[in-house]
Amino acid sequence: YNQRWEISHSEFTDAHDGVYLGDIDGVKFHHNYVHNLQDDGIYLSSFRGLHQPQHGPREIYQNVITGCLMAFAFGGDGHLTTEVYVYRNILDGSTAIADHGSPPWESMRWYHNTILANPQSILSSRTGGRSWQVFNNLLLVGNRTEGKPQEGAAWGGNVAGDPNFAKSEDFQLPLGSKAIDAGVPIPHDWPDPLKSQDKGQPDAGAIPLGSEPIKVGRHGRLSF
């Protein structure tokens, strides 16, 4: 089986579908540039049905995912595998997450992302009571910050609207932004490489006030 992968500082661009992570038991996917894909940026469903996955969740963090029809997708007759942690990413595209054929969705934890894509599905859990937790995201489309009460779902610290970024493709928070100190504390055992840089109450979004831009792609050649 595919176990304990780390995929970083890579570029996945100009194709139909992007990266298939559903069949990896324990993966860290970070500092990658996923761009200009006709359909799915990152595919999360497993088509083999992993045998007793035991090597941890799939962690997707500090990536820039843009120009995709769906940043994340489930599909087909996919099987449930491990939990998915999505944090400190910049997400753009038509929609943040969707599916093909109404397959089961894994438990997911969405936190500290800057989301320029339509966040509707993030705020509408389809996990059938499995965990779906959405905290401290900066949502630039629409004005909703939480979904309807339902089993397994939790929302908090999300901010909708214009955070007053200084310029296009600069996702650092300016002084006075409403995203500063607008978040809620996340559980201490959730991974977060920027937690120590987030002073005071957590900021909403991918980059805390005063932190450096996210550098992605080969040798970190792209900065956002």
C-alpha angles and dihedrals in degrees: 000000000000106000137172102000126173118198116181145154092017134129126227109183148146103024141101101260129013133209125347110212100159096097098051119100104213115359137172112204111181147148091018130140113224109182146160101008120158095221131358123016098193122010115211105180121102116223096187102049106237114240108243098324108216110160100090138269130310108262118200112182145152094012130134112225114181142154096028127129087229122012090205129016144183121198157166121002092334121168127227114257131155132342120272124225114196113184144150093011132136108226126190134162138086094308136358098228137357140144146231117235099356099276122173115282121222124234108278138191115202115187140153097005128144104222122194092164124086104285097196096115093046087060093047111062118209098180097112094239097322117128116290111169124177118184139162098355123153108225115195096180121071128345104266119113102174141026134233117293109268140153113287095006127116133174134185146140095023118145125205128200140029113343091191098248110192096233144345115297091012105113099174114121115248122219110276096028114148089229092070113105089351097119135088128237113272123215112284093235095058110102117247122161093194100047093106090053094053104090122202118347111005117271119230117244139037100295122047119221110284096014124126122260119269110265114206141169130040110352088349090286094156121067126195 
